[in-house]
Amino acid sequence: MLRNVTVISDTHQVFGSLLVYKGYLHIGSTGGDDKIYTETIGETSYSWATGSEQPRWSISFYQEIIQTILFDSLGTASYHSYHREPEIIIEPIHTTTSSNVTFEFQVDHPYTIGVRNFIDSVLILSYYARNDSVINNNPISVPSIGYQAYRETILLVDSLFRNGFNFYYKIKAKDKGIIPEYDFAPDSGYYELTYIDTSATAQIQFFPSIDTAWIGGGCVEPDIVTHNLISTSIRDSITIGPGSNSYFFYYDSLGNQVPVEKYYFIVIDSLDEYEYELWFHPKTSLPFDSVLITFDSTFYIDQHNFDIELIVKISDISIESYIQSFKADWGLGVGDDELLPKEYKLFQNYPNPFNPTTTIKYQIPELSFVTLKVYDVLGNEIAILVNGEKPAGSYEVEWDAFSLPSSIYFYRLQAGDFIQTKKMVLIK
């Protein structure tokens, strides 16, 4: 068979050094091949290809040297490598609510081609620590679950977590080279994993201890200012204070209006580990979208009936919450004189009949002391809905008759010399 072989010689870079190479290039009618030998190293590359003629050959095989260990006449080894390392791609886990934790990540390598994985081993190195106490763990081998993908579930020691220990871990990957290359994640140190005990409950109180907290706004929408304060080393206070347009009060068991300087959520936090969020939940009119209340800023109330919820978190995981019912009372703006009511009036409740809640609207044309009371058919006083001084404006009050039987009831408005009574029907 006729072979057309060309001897080649030149210099090229191998492992960072410029070295002389020699070899051959064979070109045939159906393909060709070439082989290169480099000084002091030996064979460094070989390839062959098939096709009808150059340059339309399709490369079928190619190999080159990537690492070598050379020994001199005294047996002393010298190591040569391109130092192409594995690459660990991971989204670290920092918190867990379970003692079973699954670690999943990828390990890539420039020499991994298809199903030929150039990764030799992947380990999880870990320990538990609390202050100066350290408990080392044996390395855990992580199996491959597919191309570049690795996964392992570890059962952590629950009793150590409950005694204040945290779990620290890092990933170590080693390739299959004769001069092994490594990668670590993180590059230095360890990831910290904190256990969140969701079975724990926070002790929360609202002060004053009342069913409904009231916010008055005069002629304009009321506003509030909230603060997250550390009152003592074991107790936190989340305060709700009146803004420039507001005042606070509640009704006692006799229906008397009791002024309040501030409202408080009080939380026992003996480990100083809680985080807090306040949420506004509207209940009067659409939209009923909850809104996060930002601490240390003014928040305007645009609903007459709403809840404020305190959420207690550890490492951004909710462990407890407390919902306090609120009502807001305000009239029309002072500058809207043409819109102020011209007369006293008590409107028919709606819906009517109702079950179990209904809304009662009334209007007053001037500053007045207002009482709005509910009576049964025998004339017994059932509820006091309003008992205080109100500026001119239109108002609405929601009444909940959940605990009362089906019957006819009467509601009576008195404002100054004005008195009016209307009938409503509760049907369950």
C-alpha positions in Angstrom: 0.0 0.0 0.0 1.3 3.4 -1.0 1.8 5.7 2.0 2.5 9.4 1.8 4.4 10.2 5.0 5.9 13.6 5.9 8.4 14.0 8.8 7.6 17.1 10.8 9.7 19.1 13.4 9.2 22.3 15.3 8.7 23.7 18.8 5.5 23.9 20.9 4.4 24.7 24.4 4.0 21.7 26.7 3.3 22.2 30.4 4.4 25.8 30.2 7.7 25.1 28.5 8.8 25.7 24.9 10.1 22.3 23.7 11.3 20.7 20.4 9.0 18.1 18.9 9.4 15.7 16.0 6.9 13.4 14.4 5.2 12.3 11.2 2.1 13.2 9.2 0.5 10.6 7.0 -1.9 11.6 4.3 -3.7 8.8 2.4 -6.6 8.6 0.0 -9.1 7.7 2.7 -7.7 9.5 5.7 -4.6 10.1 7.6 -2.9 10.2 11.0 -0.1 12.0 12.8 2.0 11.4 15.9 4.1 13.9 17.9 7.1 13.2 20.1 8.4 15.9 22.4 12.0 16.1 23.8 12.5 14.9 27.4 8.8 13.7 27.5 8.1 11.3 24.7 4.8 10.8 22.8 2.6 13.8 23.5 -0.2 13.5 20.9 -1.8 11.2 18.3 -4.7 11.6 16.0 -6.3 9.9 13.0 -9.1 10.9 10.7 -11.1 9.5 7.8 -12.4 11.1 4.7 -11.8 11.3 0.9 -9.3 14.1 1.0 -7.9 16.9 3.1 -9.3 19.3 4.4 -12.7 17.5 4.4 -11.6 14.8 6.8 -13.8 14.1 9.7 -11.7 13.8 12.9 -12.4 10.4 14.4 -9.8 10.2 17.2 -7.5 12.5 19.0 -5.5 12.2 22.2 -2.9 14.3 23.9 -0.8 14.1 27.0 -2.3 16.0 30.0 0.0 14.9 32.8 3.2 13.0 33.1 5.7 12.0 35.8 9.3 11.7 34.6 12.2 10.1 36.4 15.8 10.9 35.8 18.7 8.5 36.0 18.8 8.7 39.7 15.1 7.9 40.0 14.1 11.4 41.0 10.6 12.2 39.8 9.4 15.5 38.2 5.7 16.2 37.8 4.1 17.9 34.9 0.5 18.9 34.5 -1.8 21.5 33.0 -3.5 21.8 36.4 -7.0 21.6 35.2 -9.1 21.2 38.3 -12.6 20.0 39.1 -15.2 22.7 39.6 -17.9 22.2 42.3 -21.2 24.0 41.6 -23.3 24.2 44.7 -26.1 26.3 46.3 -25.1 25.9 50.0 -27.7 25.0 52.6 -27.6 27.3 55.6 -30.7 26.4 57.6 -32.8 23.3 58.0 -35.9 22.3 59.9 -35.2 18.6 59.6 -32.4 16.3 60.8 -32.5 14.7 57.3 -30.6 17.0 55.0 -30.0 16.3 51.3 -27.0 17.8 49.7 -27.2 18.1 45.9 -24.6 19.7 43.6 -22.6 19.4 40.4 -18.9 18.6 39.8 -17.6 19.6 36.4 -14.2 18.9 34.9 -12.6 19.9 31.6 -11.7 16.3 30.9 -15.2 14.9 31.6 -16.6 13.9 28.2 -20.0 12.4 27.9 -20.2 9.4 30.2 -16.5 9.3 30.8 -16.4 11.0 34.2 -12.9 12.3 35.1 -13.9 12.7 38.8 -12.4 10.1 41.1 -14.2 10.9 44.4 -16.4 13.5 46.1 -16.5 13.8 49.9 -18.4 15.8 52.5 -16.1 16.9 55.3 -17.9 18.0 58.4 -18.0 18.6 62.1 -20.3 19.9 64.9 -19.2 22.9 67.0 -20.5 24.9 69.9 -18.2 27.6 71.3 -15.0 25.7 72.0 -16.5 22.2 71.7 -15.8 20.5 68.4 -17.0 17.0 67.3 -15.4 15.8 64.1 -17.2 13.5 61.7 -15.8 10.8 59.3 -15.7 11.9 55.6 -18.9 10.9 53.7 -18.5 9.7 50.1 -21.1 11.2 47.8 -22.2 9.1 44.8 -22.8 10.4 41.3 -26.4 10.2 40.2 -25.8 11.2 36.6 -23.7 13.4 34.3 -21.8 15.7 36.7 -24.6 15.4 39.3 -24.1 14.3 42.9 -26.5 13.8 45.8 -26.3 12.5 49.4 -28.7 12.6 52.3 -27.2 12.9 55.8 -28.9 12.1 59.0 -27.7 14.8 61.4 -27.6 14.3 65.2 -30.7 16.0 66.5 -29.6 15.9 70.1 -26.5 18.0 69.3 -28.6 20.6 67.5 -31.0 20.9 70.5 -28.0 21.5 72.7 -26.8 24.5 70.7 -24.4 22.8 68.3 -24.2 23.9 64.6 -23.2 21.7 61.7 -20.2 22.8 59.5 -19.4 21.2 56.2 -17.4 21.5 52.9 -17.3 19.6 49.7 -14.0 18.1 48.4 -13.7 16.8 44.8 -10.7 14.8 43.5 -10.0 14.0 39.8 -8.5 10.8 38.2 -5.2 12.3 37.1 -1.9 10.6 38.0 -1.2 14.0 39.5 -4.5 14.5 41.2 -6.2 17.9 41.2 -8.7 19.0 43.8 -11.5 21.5 44.3 -13.2 22.6 47.6 -16.5 24.4 48.2 -16.1 26.8 49.9 -12.6 27.6 48.8 -11.6 28.2 52.5 -13.4 27.5 55.7 -16.7 25.7 56.0 -20.4 26.4 55.3 -22.5 26.7 58.5 -25.8 24.9 58.8 -28.2 26.0 61.6 -31.1 23.8 62.8 -34.4 25.6 63.2 -36.7 23.9 65.7 -40.2 24.7 64.3 -41.8 22.8 67.2 -40.7 25.6 69.5 -43.3 28.3 70.2 -42.7 31.9 71.1 -44.5 33.5 74.0 -46.4 36.5 72.6 -48.7 38.9 74.4 -50.6 42.0 73.2 -50.9 45.0 75.6 -53.3 46.1 76.7 -55.1 42.7 76.7 -58.3 43.6 74.7 -60.4 42.1 72.0 -60.3 45.1 69.7 -57.8 47.9 69.6 -59.1 51.2 68.2 -57.4 53.9 66.2 -59.0 57.3 65.8 -58.1 59.7 63.0 -60.2 62.8 63.5 -61.2 64.1 60.0 -58.5 62.3 58.1 -57.1 58.7 57.7 -55.1 57.8 60.8 -51.5 56.8 60.7 -49.2 54.7 62.9 -45.5 54.4 63.5 -44.0 51.0 64.5 -40.7 50.2 66.2 -38.8 47.0 67.0 -37.3 47.5 70.4 -35.2 45.2 72.7 -36.7 46.0 76.1 -34.5 43.6 78.2 -32.0 40.8 77.6 -34.9 38.3 77.4 -37.9 40.4 76.2 -38.6 42.2 73.0 -41.3 44.9 72.5 -42.8 45.7 69.1 -44.5 49.0 69.6 -47.3 50.6 67.6 -47.5 54.3 68.3 -49.9 57.0 67.0 -48.9 59.2 64.1 -49.5 62.9 63.8 -53.1 62.3 62.7 -54.1 59.6 65.2 -55.0 58.7 68.8 -55.5 55.2 70.4 -58.3 54.0 72.6 -60.4 50.9 73.4 -63.8 50.3 75.0 -64.0 48.7 78.5 -66.7 46.3 79.6 -69.1 49.2 80.4 -68.6 50.7 77.0 -66.4 53.6 78.2 -63.7 54.9 75.9 -60.3 54.3 77.5 -57.3 56.3 75.9 -54.1 54.4 75.2 -50.7 55.9 74.6 -49.2 52.9 72.6 -50.0 49.3 71.7 -47.4 46.6 72.3 -46.6 43.1 71.1 -44.4 41.6 73.9 -42.2 38.6 73.1 -40.1 36.5 75.4 -36.7 36.0 73.6 -34.3 34.5 76.1 -31.8 33.5 73.4 -32.0 36.8 71.5 -32.6 34.9 68.2 -36.0 36.1 67.0 -36.7 38.3 64.0 -40.1 40.1 63.5 -42.5 41.1 60.8 -45.7 43.1 61.1 -48.4 42.6 58.5 -51.6 44.6 57.8 -54.6 42.5 56.8 -57.5 44.6 55.5 -61.1 43.4 56.2 -63.4 46.2 55.3 -63.1 46.6 51.5 -61.2 45.3 48.5 -58.4 44.8 47.8 -57.8 42.4 50.7 -54.1 42.1 50.0 -51.9 41.9 53.0 -49.2 44.6 53.3 -45.9 44.4 55.2 -45.6 47.3 57.7 -42.0 48.7 57.7 -40.5 49.4 61.1 -39.6 53.0 61.9 -41.7 54.5 59.2 -45.3 56.0 59.0 -48.0 53.6 57.8 -51.4 55.0 56.8 -54.7 53.2 57.7 -57.2 53.1 54.9 -59.6 50.5 56.4 -62.1 50.7 59.2 -61.7 47.0 60.1 -58.4 45.2 59.9 -55.9 42.9 61.7 -52.3 43.5 62.5 -50.3 40.3 62.7 -46.9 39.8 64.3 -44.8 37.0 62.8 -41.9 35.6 64.8 -39.0 34.1 62.7 -35.7 32.4 63.2 -33.3 32.5 60.3 -36.2 33.7 58.1 -38.4 30.7 59.0 -41.7 31.5 60.7 -42.2 29.8 64.1 -45.2 31.7 65.6 -47.6 34.5 65.0 -50.2 36.6 66.9 -53.1 38.4 65.3 -54.7 41.4 66.9 -58.0 42.8 65.8 -58.2 46.6 65.1 -60.8 49.1 64.1 -60.2 52.6 62.8 -62.6 55.6 63.2 -62.3 58.8 61.2 -64.5 61.3 59.4 -64.1 63.6 56.4 -61.2 66.0 55.9 -61.5 69.5 57.4 -61.0 71.1 54.0 -64.0 69.3 52.5 -66.6 71.4 54.2 -68.9 71.1 51.2 -68.9 67.3 51.7 -69.6 67.4 55.4 -73.1 66.2 56.5 -75.7 69.0 56.9 -77.8 67.0 59.3 -77.8 64.2 61.8 -78.9 60.9 60.4 -78.9 57.2 61.2 -79.0 54.8 58.2 -80.6 51.4 57.9 -78.1 48.7 58.6 -76.8 46.5 55.8 -77.2 43.7 55.1 -80.6 43.3 56.8 -81.5 40.6 57.7 -78.0 39.5 58.6 -75.9 36.7 60.0 -73.9 37.3 62.0 -72.3 40.7 61.1 -73.9 43.9 59.8 -72.7 47.4 59.2 -74.4 50.5 60.7 -73.8 53.9 59.2 -74.5 57.3 60.7 -73.6 61.0 60.1 -73.2 64.1 62.3 -72.9 67.7 61.1 -70.8 69.0 64.0 -68.6 67.9 66.9 -70.8 65.8 69.2 -70.7 63.2 71.9 -72.0 60.1 70.3 -73.5 56.9 71.7 -74.7 54.0 69.5 -76.2 51.1 71.4 -78.1 47.9 70.6 -81.2 46.6 72.5 -83.3 43.5 72.4 -87.1 43.4 72.0 -87.4 43.7 75.8 -85.4 46.9 75.9 -82.3 45.3 77.4 -79.0 46.8 76.4 -77.0 44.3 74.4 -74.0 46.2 73.1 -72.4 49.6 73.1 -70.8 50.3 69.7 -69.9 53.9 70.1 -69.4 56.0 73.2 -67.3 59.0 72.7 -66.8 62.4 71.1 -66.7 62.5 67.3 -66.0 65.4 64.9 -68.4 66.1 62.0 -68.4 63.4 59.4 -69.9 60.1 58.2 -69.1 56.9 60.1 -69.8 53.2 59.9 -69.6 50.6 62.6 -69.6 46.8 62.2 -71.6 44.7 64.7 -70.9 41.0 65.2 -73.9 39.1 66.8 -72.2 35.7 66.6 -73.1 34.8 70.2 -76.8 36.0 70.0 -79.9 34.1 69.0 -82.0 34.9 66.0 -84.4 37.8 66.8 -85.3 41.4 66.2 -82.9 44.0 67.6 -83.0 47.8 67.8 -80.0 50.1 67.5 -80.2 53.7 68.9 -78.1 56.7 68.0 -77.8 59.7 70.3 -75.7 62.7 69.3 -76.3 65.9 71.3 -80.1 66.4 71.2 -80.5 64.1 68.2 -82.0 60.6 69.0 -83.0 58.0 66.4 -83.8 54.3 66.6 -84.0 51.6 63.8 -84.8 47.9 63.7 -82.7 45.1 62.4 -83.2 41.3 62.1 -80.7 38.6 62.9 -81.5 35.3 61.2 -79.3 32.2 61.8 
